[in-house]
Amino acid sequence: MPSSASASPSSSNRPEDLIHRLTSPSCSSETKLKSLRELKNQIIGNPTKKLLYIKLGAVPSVVSILSSAVSAAASGGGAEVAEVDSLLVQSAAAIGSFACRVDAGVKAVLDAGAFPSLLRLISHRNEKVVDAGARSLRMIYLSKLAPKYDFLQEKNMDFLLTLLNSDNENVTGLGASIITHSCETSIEQKALSDSGALKKLIGLLGGSLNQRDASLESLATIIKDNPEVISKFAGPESGRALSTMTELTKDRYPRTRLLACISLIVIGNASPSYLQGVGIRTKLILILLELLDDPGQVGDEAAFALSNLIAEKEDLQKLAFEANAVVKLCDQLQKGSLQAKRYEGIFLALASLCSKLECCRSKLLSLKALNLISDVLTHDSAEVRAAACICLKSVSRSVKNLSAGHFMNESVILPLVHLLYDNSTFVQVVRAFSGCLILCPLAIPLMNTCCPDKFGRSEVAALGAISNVVVDFRTNKSAFINCGGVKHLVQLSKSMDSTIRLNAVWALRNLMFLVDSRCKEGIFMELTASTLISLICDPKPCVQEQAMALVRNLVDGPTDSFEYVFAEDGIILHAVGRQLQSAVKPEVLIQGMYVLCNVASGNDFHKEAVMYQLFPQEGNTTQPIVAKFLQNDDSRLRTATVWTVLNLTFPTIDGSFERVIKLRNAGVFSQLKNMVNDPCLDVKLRVRMAFGQSMAFGDGLM
């Protein structure tokens, strides 16, 4: 009976055996060379295998072989030259494979000390060794973990220019990759421009495919947000650089077309004059929409580029809408399960499209895309959940669709509330849920732009979606309240971070908008008077503004709503009054005056309470705030103040006459006379209403 065969230790390709042969001093150079090749073949394109070998400690063994071979090559003695060169090539290639698109691999390679040895290979006499070293270093520089390169040191700049001037395309590609990774400041951009690096990169636009693509990425980095460098790039001293870049948008290779578009977008964002023509802008939109159909990385990145092109630009959003961008993006979503990166880019592009144009929002909703958005609010990827929240925030800026109640349903609300408990996205959730209705003008602060992103874009977007969605013009918002949304918003309003507090209060403000009495009571009981006072007196004026607006919505409606600010001996109303006496930011003062305006629409008790806040100290010789606000440069504050005067002087059975006398003695009516021709039409109309109303007390009082 034949015996079963077994592999000898020297030929086994098990990970443990491979690593042993790489590490063992007794193994020959030939054995190590074969093991390096086998290792490289196993991990190429296989992230799982890479992580396994990293965990088993393979990287330090490979780096040790590289370092020894570098030393042997430098000494020129010992092993055969060809054998040493082969070890250099194979060890560098294995290191590059570990680093390729796996951050854990990059970290392991850098921790093992491979970087200096790889750099030494760039000056090797053997072109194959140079190629292997350059390719490996390029893999490292694809990661954010790669070391930053200091361009401001003269020796470093000289070395970079040596790379860019090389005849080896992998070496020039390495130089371009270093720029793409490390250039971050305008000083570095200028240094690269002045040193000749910019000119060299322009020259590479006419090189091989790899050189063109590497050059386009680097150029986008050097010219980003820098009109001075853009002017040099597009000027006569650079020849036809801008025309060459524009021509590359027609290249046969999709990635080259994408990179050319991205570079032109960077130029247009910083210096719009270079891309003013409707033709070139329409062309960029059409190319990017076409590239969406690419199944790989190009298709993923095309959506991000489209979002960057049209963000905050209503004219470009109109062009994109006319190019059927909403339909094409939604068609991509309809294809079924997509990679996380593709989902993220599409939702960000849709968010940019819908940020300003009602036609885009209506089109998106008509395509039943709201279901697609709500479905991915539970996606495994935090980035996808965040992008969906940002998209929902833009779509919910539609007053028409808020009025129709499209967003206040369980399929949208429940996943958003759940995201409040998700540390990776919760700030973004709250921003999706904020409004303000008072006795006089209507003000609904639907969110568009994001606040500072200290906690990451995903966090800020989720809060943004909630801030808009909960505006909902219907009074019954119990769905959000019943699923615990208010409780968590109140917790976030107590955060030590002002960004979180701001957005949580903004959402609570909008939740209070046009809410019915039962829901209003539930929100107030969860919030409590003490928490509200701390927010009114918050160190950050932006939080003060939203807290005042929340109170403004709280006291909107029938007179029993006013009782909230009179609870606990009127501590909330007193806090509003103190802020009006001391605050500087006009937006805080405006919201505070509208709180008093609403309360002043009540009975004589309410009106007298407002008068006390406006004139807190009898005999005080300083100018009362009501007269001071009537003279303010901000027409919104003047309008709010005149509305308050109107409500205070509305004829009632008791007290009206005394209030008119007190306002007159404070110089209020004298100031109103100076405002009959106010440049603001709203102020002018309210002033005339005030004088018409005052006629009930006789002309002599005015």
C-alpha positions, 0 to 999 in steps of 0.5 A: 500500500503506497504511503501518503506524501507530505511536503518537506519543511523547506517546500511548505507554503504554510504562513508559519513555515514561510516566515520561519524560512524568512527569519532563520539564519540557516536558510540560504539567500536562494531559499529566502528569495523563493520565500519572498516570491511565494509570500508576495504571490500569496498577499497580492490582492488579498487583504485577508492574507495580508492581515494574517501575515502582518499578525504573524510578524512577517513584515519585520522579517521582510524588512530585515532582509531588505536592510541586510541586502541594502548594506551588502549592496553598499559594501560591495562585498560578500554575496553575488551582486545579482543575488543581492539585487534580486533580494532587494527587488523581491523584498521591496515588492513584498513590502509594497504589497503589504502597504498597498491600500491596507493601512495596517500594512503601511503601519507595520512597514513603517514601524519595522523601519522600512522607509529609509532603506526603500529611499536608498533604493532610489539611487541604486545603479540597477533600474529594476531595483529603483523601480521596485523601491519607487513602486513600494514607496508609492504604495506607502504614499497612498496612505494617510499614514505615510510620513509628511515631507517637509518641502521647505527644507532646501535639501528635501526640495532638491531631492524632490526635484531630482525625483521629478526630473528622473527618466524613470516614470515610477520615480517621477510618479513617486515625486508626484505622490509625495506632493499629493500626500504632503502639500497642505499649506499655501506656503508649501504650494508657493514653494513648490511653484517657485522651485520649478516643481509646478513647471515639471508637473505641467511637463508630465501632462504630456508623458505616459499614462502613469505620469499624466495621472500622477501629475494631475493629482499633484497639480490639483493639490498644489493649486487648491484654494490658491489663486496665485499659483493658479494664475501662474499655472494658467498664465502665459509662462506655463504655455498651454497648461490649462488647455492641455488639462482641458483636452485631457477631459477627452482622454480615452482612459476614464481615470485620466478624464476624471482627474482632469475634471477634478483639477479643473473643478479645483481651479474653478472653485478658487478662481471662477474666471477661468471656468466662466463659460457655460460650455466648459461647466456643462461639459464637466457635468456631463463627463462626471455623469458619464463616469458614474457608470464606471463600475470601479474606483472611477465611478465612486470618485465621480460622484464626489467630484460632481458634488464638489463641482456644484456645491453652493453654486445654484447656477451649476445646480441648475445645469446639472438638473437640466442634464438629468443629474437627479435621475441618473444618480437615483438610477445608480441607487436603484441598481441594488447593493452598492459599495459603501464609497459609491453610496456615500458619493451619490448621496453627497451629490444629491445633497448638493443638488437639493441644497438650494433648488426646489425642482431638484427636491421635488424630482428626487421625491417623485422618484421615490428616493426618500425610501432609498435614503431612509433604507441606508440610515441603517447601513453598516458604514458610518460614512454612508449613514452620514451622507444619507443624513446630509442628503435628507437635510437638503431634501427637507429644506422644502417648505412645500414638502414639510407642509405635506408631512413627507418626513414625519413618519416612522420610516424616517424618524425611527432610524434618525433617532437611533442614530442619536445613540450612534457616536459616529453619526449623532451630531449629524442626526440632530442637524436634520431635525429645527423653526420658529413661529411667533405672533408677528413674522414667520421664521423657519430656520431650515439648515443648509450649511454645516457648522464647524465639524469638530466631531466629523462630518458624519456627526454634524449631518445627522443632527442637521437632518433632524433639525429640518425634519422636525419642523413639520408644519403639522402640529402633531409631532408625537412620533418623534417624542414617543420614540425617545428623540426629545430625551436624547436631544436634551442630553446632547444640549448639556454636552461640554462641546458647544457644537453639539449643544448648538445643534441639539438646541437648534433641533429642539427649537424646530421641534417646538415649532407649531407643536400642539399643547400636549407635545409642547408640555412633554418637551418642556417637562423633559427640557426643564426650566433650569436647563433652558436657563443654562442654555439662554446664558450659555457662554457661546452666543450662537447657543444663546440665539437658538435657546432664545428662539426655542423660548420664542416657539415655546410661548407661541400660541394661546395665552396658556403657552405664556405660563411656561416662562412664568413658571418658578417665579418667572425665572425663564422670563427673567433670564431672557430679560437679563440677556437683552440687557447684556448681550451684544450679538444682534441675533440673540437680541432679535430672538429675545425681543420676539419672546417679549413680543409674544408674551406682550400679546397676552393680558395686562399681567403679561404686558406688565411683566414685559414692561418690567424686563424692558425697564427693570430699574426705576430711576435708571438714567441710562437709555432703555433698551427698547429705545436703543434697539429702535436705533439699531442698524439691524432692521430685523431688531428694529422690526422685532422691537416695533412689534413689541411696542405694538403689543404693549400699547394695544388698547385694553381695559386696564394699564394701556394708558400707563404703559403708553405714558412710560414708553413716551417718557422713555423717548420711544415715541420720539424715536418712532417719529424718526422712523416713519420713513425707515428704509426697511418696509416692514419697519415702516409699516409697523411704525405707522401701525403703532401711531394709528393704534396710539390715536386711541389715547389722544394726539397729545400723548404722542 
